[in-house]
Structure formats: C-alpha cells, structure tokens
C-alpha cells in the first residue's frame, strides 16, 4: 500500500477518474476473495519497524532520505517524517520459529541502518515517540521531501479547511492551536505485524485483533511523553488520531464522519471486502493518481489477480489501527496489518507483543462469534483508548464467557487470563515450543508492571529528584534507554539508574 506516486496536485477530472476506478476495483476484489484457492497458502508473518533517527545530542535528525539512498534496498524505506526510517522483513512461515527469524532479520537491517547513520553523525532508536522532540522540530521540513508525502500533507490540510489543533490530557495537559499538526505524524513510530489469512476466516480473525488491541497496547505502551509533557502511557494513539484528522471541525460529534485514524466502526460481519468498501465510502481520496489501465473485473472474472493499484493506494491513506491488506504478488494473499503495537523498547519486547497478539488471535478465532455477541463494539473501542491512556492499570469491559454482562477487569488481569489461549493458538499453528520464550518475556513484563512507558516514567521521576529538569531529564533518560536497548535485554529487566547499568 506504500505505492509511489509522481503527482502532487490533482484536478477534479483526476478525482472523478480515480473514483470510477475505485468502484470497479471493489467489484473485482469481491470476485477475487470468493475465488477458489485465493489465500490458501501457508500462514505467514511479516513486520515493519519504524525507527527514530537522532543526532549525537539525542535530537531528531532529518537525514532519512540520505540513509535510504545509501542503503539502496527495498527493505529500508522512508516514512512521512524526515527523521524517521522504516525497515521491512521478508515474510516467514508461522510454523517453526517465526519470531526468532523476524528478530534476526530486524537486527541485521538495524545494524545496516545504524552503520549508515554513523557516517552522518547519527543514530537510530526504536521508540514510539522520541521524548526529546520539541515544537520547532515540526516545521514543513519535518515531512519527507517526496511527492507522496507532500501530496498527503496537502490533502490533509485541504480537507481540514481550518487550523489543526492538538489536545491531549494526562498527568499534564497539551494544547496546541493553529499548529503544524500534519508534520506531527512524524513523531509516531510503530512495529507493524502482518498476519496472512484466508478469506473465510478473516472476519473472526480480524474481530479477535480488534478485541485484543486494548489489552496488548496496555502491555506494550512506550510513549508517555510528548513535547516535554507527561501524557498517556501510549501517547502515540491520541497524537496520531489528531494529527491525521482531515475532517473540518464539526459542532455535532454525533453527525461527524469517522476520522482517518480510527479504531473501527463496528465488528466485521462478512469479510475483508466490507472494510475496503467502508474506506472508499467514508474517506475522500488524498492521492487520486491513476495507474495504467487494467480491466480489473475482467481479470478477476477469468481467475487472474488484478493489481488494484488505485484501491490499494487509497486504502493506504486510511490509517485504521487494524486493517486488511490485499497483495497481488507471489500468487496473491490477504493479510491483517496489526498497526497498534509501538516501536521498542527491545527486539524481544516487540516480538513478545507480536507473539501474544498473534497467538491470542488464533486461539480466540473460533470463539469470536460468542465474544462479539457479548460485547458491544463501542465498549471495545472505549477499551482501546482507556488502555492507551492508563496502561496495565486501565479498567476494561471484557466479554463474559458464560453469556452474562461484560465484566470490568484491569488490563493486567485480562492479559494473564489470555496467556493460555495465546499459547494454544501458537501451538496449533505449528510454532516451535522454543518460541515460548517470547510469551515468557511478555508474562514477566505484565507481572513486573514495568512496561516501556512505566520505565520511562520511573527514570524521569528519579532524574527530577536528582535535580534534572525539562529537556535535560528527557535527554538523559533517552541515553539510558539507548544503552538498555543495546543490552538486548527486555524492558522488565532494565535498570533505572546509570550506576545500575551493566549491559554495555
């Protein structure tokens, strides 16, 4: 869905032609998804990791395009932020040792990026939001200088038709009016996991991802600060939603269309096609560039796989926290892109999050009809934002397994109750028993209570007590974070003081 474009400005004729293509391609996609044999290959996992690029002082360093040029590999790509960079992993079969394979792939690519960054006096770090960001980091130059990103920024501003505002309440409050909010998308770094799925199981598997997004984000949270303010445990959730909101201000929230960065609009009832239809119906195109003509319906009717470039391009500008991906390459597949997980703090932590989430999705898949009947979608959505704000202490409404009303439970209690289901799901998928080490890391984090966000908060509290204030404390905390990341130990084992660091 990261298809490149060449245009930056679009006419009414471009929009009209693009809209016709979208309608045709929705029909074609429907035919593809019901065709015998599509998506029947072995289940695979893949990942994308977004990294912050920093200078020797720990400040955002806008050299990502230079790094991408020098890397010259499709595994290293730019992001919207000029001080962000993304690595991709080749997909691996879920049977066997998928998480170990993804870990090795990520480590290899991060070493390559790090070596390139060092030549420019820079470093890279996997962290959900860089704590040392300042408001002057978000000028127009914060957006990567490529047609795709310039056009995206222009489209978001044009749709908004009024100044952007950012308002986030936490331990502190952040209020920004008439700000360059589009550029603030650059602050957000994720660890995105792709799970392939057969069309017939998509609805149950996707609904499981929706249900599990709240508890997993509570355990994975890693961005407690932004612009010097202590906000949510995973502030990225609030910031990304507001920075990517192209809707004009609406006085009546009940009549407003959903935002582009959205948890979802309801449980999936039929399959992936309804989510593609939803993205076309609810969100105007931001990048209406048409590729070469293809008769998508004719191709799909004859059993061939159409590219669906316009539909994929448009769907890539609707940033749901979980979204379907249609891929026509290598025989074609349908995937679920899990977008809620943050970057960092360590390789093992990220893969522990993925191990739990994927395992629990597979373990719950066949039980989802009963689960969604017992939990209104509005409560699942409410759970997600509560978990992002409060972390493991968040109170979630969880569906009863006995047919009763939803039960209010703390996120940590929900997670501990789901661990056996995650183990079952991974085992049934053929994951090697040695991979259980990642679920063990996940469980240790839950029981210790030290998530990435909690570690950052605790270190900042100690630094403040030692007399460090403002950005001096944030910078010192970031340096400790980098040392601990380099130790390759999971965050529940990270120290809080320089004197306790023994990992280099």
N, C-alpha and C positions, 0 to 999 in steps of 0.2 A: 504493500500500500504506500510505500515511500517512492512512488513513481516520480521521475523527474519531469519537470515542465520547462518550457522555454519562454512562454508568455508571462507578462506581469500585469498587463491591463487587458480587460475584456469588454466586449461590446454586448449590446442586447442580443445581437444575432448569435454571438458565441454562447450566451446563456440559453437561448432557445434551442440551438442545435444540441447542446450538452444535455438539456432536459429530455429531449427526444431520445437521445442515446440511453439515458438512464432508464426510461420506461421500457425500451426494447431489451435492455440487458437484465432488468428484473425478470422479465418473462423467460429469457434464456437461462438465467440462474435457476429458476424454478424447475426447468426441464433437466438441467444438469443434476440437481440434487435428488431427483427421483429416478435418474437413470441407473440401471443395474450395474453394480461394480464400482460406481464412483465412491471414493473414500474408504475402500475396503482394505487398504494396505495395513501393515502392522502399525500399531500406535507408536508415535514418536514424540519427543520433546525437543524444544529448541529454546534459546534465550537471547535477549538483548540487554546489555548493561550500559547505562548512561553514566559517564564519569565527569566530574568537575575538573577543569584544568586551572591550576593555580600557579602563581609565581613563587619566588623564594620567600616572600613575606606572607604567603598564605592568602593573597588576594586573587580574585578572579582574573584570568589571563586569557585574552581573546586571541588565541593562536590555533584554534581547532582546524580551520581550513588549511593552514600550512601543514599541520600534522597529517591530515587526510591525504593531501597531495603527496607528501613524502612516503606515507605508508603504502599507497598505491595498491590497495587490496579491497575487495568488496566487503570484507569482514570489519572494516573500520570506516565509519561514515560520519558526516557532520550532523548536528542536531540544530534546532532552531536557535539555540543560544550560541553565540560566537565563542563562549568559554565552556562549552560542553562538547563531548565527543561520545560516539556510541560504538560499541563493539557487538558483533553478532556471532553466534556459534552455529556451526552446521548442525542440523537435526540429528538426534541419536535415537535408537530404538529404546522404548521404555523397559523392555525386557533386558535383564542383565544389570549393568552398573551405570545407569544413565546420569546420575548426579555426579559421580566421580568423573565421568567423561566430560560433562559440562564444566566441572571445576578445572580440569586440566586445560580445556580449550580456552576458558576465560583467563586463566593465569598466563598462558602463552601469549595471548593477544595483549593483555595489560602490560606484560613485560616489553612487548614491542612498542606500544604507545609510550610507555614511560621512558624508554631509551630515546625515542624521537623528541619527547618533551624536554628531556635534559639538555639536548643540543640547543634549545631555545631558552634555557634557564627556567624551565617549568617542571611541574609535577602533575600527576593525576591522582584523584582520590574518589572512591565510590562512597558518596554520601547523598542523602535525599535532598537536603538543601544546604548549601555551603554557608556555615554560620558567619563568615566574615563578609558577606555581601553587604554593600551599602547602597543607598538610593542612587548615588551617582554612577553605579555600575549599569544602570538600566536606561541609558540613552539609546538613540537609534542604532548606534554601533554595536549594541548588545545582540542584535539579530544577525544571524549568519548571512553574509552577502551573496545570496544565490536567488535566482528567480522564484523558486518555490517558496522560500521563507519570506522574501519581500512581498510576494503576492498574498501569502497567508496573512501577514501583518496588515496589509492594506485592506483585505477583505474583512477582517475582524473589526477594524476601525470604521470602515464604511457601513457595516451592518449596525454597529453600535449607535452611530449618529449622535453621540454625546460623549462627554468626557468619561473616562473609566474611573472607577473608584474601587479601592480595596478596603474591606472592613473585616477584621478578624479579632475576636475576643478570646482571651485565655487568661493566664496569670497576669499578663499585661494586655493592653489593647493596641491595635494598629489601625489607624485611619489615614488613608491616602486619598486625596481628591485631585481630580484632573491630572492623573498620573499616567506614566507610560506603562500601563498595565500589560499590554501585549508583550513587551520585552520581558516582563517578569515571568513569563512562561519559561524563560531560560533558567530560572532558579531551580526548576524541578528536575530531579534525576530519579529514574526508576530502574527496577530489574524486572523486565517483562518476560513472562514464560509463555511459550506456545505449546498447546496440547492438541494433537490431531484427534479427530473424532469422526465417526461415521454419521451420516445424516440422520439415521433413525434413532440414534441415542443422543443427538445434540441437545434437545430440549431439557432432558433430565440432567445431563452433564453441565449444561450452562446454568440451569437453576441452582445446581449444587454450588457452582462458583459464586453465584450471587449470594446465596445464604452464607457461605463461608468467608466472604470478603471482610465482614465485620470482625469476627474473632481473629483472623490471621493478621489484619492490619493492626490490631491491638498489640499483638506479639512482635510484629515486625517494625513498628514505628521508629523513625530515625531522623526526625526533623523538628525538634522542639523550639527552634528559634528562627526568626527572620527579621532582618534589619535591626538587630540588637534587642528585639522584644522576645520574651518568653510567651509562646502562644500555645498551639496544640501539640500533642505528642507526635502526630504526623501532620504538620502544618501544610505540607505539600497538597493535601486533599482540599483544604479550603482555598489555598492560593491558586492552584491550577483551575479550579472551578470559576473563580472570579476573573483571572487573567485571560481566560479563553472565552469569556461570555460576550458574544457578538449581538445580544438582544438589546434593543432600545429599552431604556427604563420603563417599566410598566407599573402604574399605581396599584393595579389589582393583581396580586401574585397568583390568584386562582385562575386567571384567564391567560396567563403568560405561557408561551411555548416553553418546552424544556430547554435547558442550556446545552451547549455542545459538549461540555464536560459534565457527564451525567452518570449517576449510578444505574439508572434504568427507569422504565416507565411501567413495568409490570412483569410478572412471571411469564416465561415463554411457554406458549401453549402448543405450538405446532412444530417449529423448527427454525433454522437459521434464516430462511427466506423472510420471515416476518420482521426480523431485525434490520435486514437490508432495506426492506420496504419502509420501515419506520425512519431510518436515517434520510431517505430520499424525501419522504413526506414532510418531515418536521424541520429540516435544515436546508436553507438555500445553499447552492454550490458556492464555494470560495475560490475554486481553481477550475473553472469551466473550459479547460483545454481539451480538445478532441484529438484522439489518436487517429491513425489510419483507419479507414472504413473497414469494418468486418460485419458480415451478416450473422450476428450472434445467435439469433433464433434459429436460423437455418443450420448453423454449425451444431448447436445443441440438439436439434431435432434429428440430425444424422449420426448422433452418438459421439461427436467430436467435442473438444473442450475449447470454448471461446475464451479470449483473453479477458474480456470485460474490463478494459482499462479504465473507462470513464467511471464505472460503478466502483471499482477498487480505489480510484483516485478520490472520489467523493467520500467514500466510506472512511478513508484515512484521515479526513478532516472532521470527523465526529468522534470525539475522544471519550467514549464510554469507558468506565473502569474495567469492564469486561466486554469484549466484542468479538464477533465472528470474523474469520479471515478466509476468503476464497483464494486459492492459489492454483493457477492452471499449469504450473511447471511440473515436470517429472511425473507425469501421469495424473496430476491434479490431486488436491486434497482440501479438506475443510478443517480449520483449526479454531480453537478458542484461544484468544490472546488475553492473558491474565495481566492486567495493567496496574493493579493496585499496589503491588509489592515495591518497596523503596530500594534504592541502591544502598549497599552497605549493610552493617558495618564491616563484615568479613565475608570471604568466599563461603565459609562453612555456614554462616548465618543466612546468607541469601539462599543457599541450596537447601538448608534446613527448612526455610519458609516454603520453598517450592515443593520439597518432599512432603511436608504436611498438607499443603493445599491440594496438590495433585492426588495424593493418596486418599485424602478425605473426600475429594470429589468422586473418585472412582468407588470408594466404599459406600458413599451415600446415593450414588446414581439411581439405583433401583428402588430406593426408599423415598425419592423426591416427590412423587405424586401425593403421598400422605403428608410429607413435611409442608409442602406449599399450601395444602388444604388447611393446615393448622396454623398458618402464619400469614396474615395479610401482607402484601408486598410493601405497603407503607411502613410497616414495622421493620422489615429487613433493611429498608433504606435508612430509616432512623437509626438502626443499629450501626450501620456503616459510619455515619458521621459521629455518633457517640464514641465509637471505638477509636476513630482518628483523633478525637479531641482528648479522651481520657486514658487511652492505653489499656493496660491489663485491668485497671480498676473500673473500666466502663461497665455500666449496667445494661445488659442486652435482654431483649424479649426473645425467648427461644421456644421453638415449637415443641409441644408435648409429644411424646412417643406413644401416649395412651389415649389420644383423642380428646384430651382436655384443653383448657385455655392455655395460651403461651405462658411460660414461666419466666420471671425476671431473675437473671443469673449474672454474676460477674463474668467478664470475658475470660479470666484465667480458669474459672470453673468449667465454662463451656469448652475451652481448649483441652483441658485434661480429660473431659468426658469423650472427646472426639479422637484422641490419640489411638485407642484400639481400632477404631474404624479406619483411620489413615493407614495403620499397619496392615489391616486386612486388604484394603484397596491396593496397596503396593504389592503385597504378596500375590494376590490374584492376578495382577498384571505381569507377573514374572520377574519382578525386581529382585535382584540378588539379596540374600539375607545380610550380606556385609554392608549394604547401603543403609541398614538400620541406624548406623552411626549418626546420620543426619537427623533422624527423628529424635535420637537421644540428645543431640545438641539443642533441638527445639524444646524438648521437655525440660532440660536443665535451665534454659532461659526463662521458661514460664515459672518454674518452681523458685528460681532465684529472684525473679522480679526485675532483673537488670536487662532491659531492652536497650537498643541503641539510644533511644530518646532519654531513658532514665539515666544511662551512663553519662550522657552529655549534661543533663540537669545536675547530677551529683557532682561532677567535676567543676561545673561553673559555680555551684554553691561553695565548694571548698576554695576555689580561687577567689571568690568575692570575700570570703572570710579571711583570706591571706592578704587582702588589700588590693587585689587586681580588680579593675572596673572596666565597664564598657567593652570596647573592641579589643583592649589588651587581654581581657579574660577570654574572649571568644577566640582570639588568635592563639593563645597558649593552649586552650582546650583543643583546637584543631590540630596543633602539632602533636599533642598527646594521642589524639585519635589516629593520626597517620602512623605513629610509632606502633600503636597497638594493632592497627590493620596489618602492618608489615610483620608482626609477630605470627600471623596466621592462626591466632587463637580466636575462638568465638567470643562474643561480647560479654557473656555472663562471667567469663574469666578475666576480663580486663581490669586493670588496676585504676585507681582514682588519683594517685599521686605520682609525680616524677620519681620520687625515691623508691617507689614500689615497682617501677618498670624494669623488667629483667629479660626483655624479649628480643632485643636487637641482636 
